[in-house]
């Protein structure tokens, strides 16, 4: 389960990350990433009605929270992430792993360039 302090809940934060953050896409997911000023990673989810009814959307959210609880410690920098779900799928694990690898490579290159 994703700890509460790792959840992004503020609408202002969601808007900031989706408008100004870097964008990473796959077939079923879009992840927006922005460096976080706090000392922890935070993630929030946007699951549209096109994914399904309320029960389906909450099931997708729970699956993604579970996936990200395992992936957040692997991030090399503290980030705010917003995950937008485009389509329902049984398993997002491989997509999440691929996108997190892209995010890690982008933000570690940026950090090395700044030093």
C-alpha positions, 0 to 999 in steps of 0.5 A: 500500500502507498503510504499517505505521505507519498500521496499527492492530494492537492488540486493545486499540486495536480495542476502544477505537475500536469501543466509544467512537468515532464510527460512520459507516455505508454499505450495505457498510461501518461505520467507527468513528473516534476521535481519535488522540494520535499524530501519524499516522492509523491504520486497522484492518480487521475482515472477518467470515466472512460476507464469504466464505472466507479468500481472499475476506476477504484480497482484501477487506482488500487492496482496502480497504488500497489505498483507505485508503492514498490517503484517509488523507492527506486527513484533517484530524485524526489519527484511529484508524479501524476499518473493519468489512466487512458484505458483499463487493463488487467495489469499495468506492472510492465508499463509502470516499470518501463515508464519509471525507467524512462523517468529515472534516466531523464532526471538523473541526466538532468541532475548530472548536467546541473552539477 
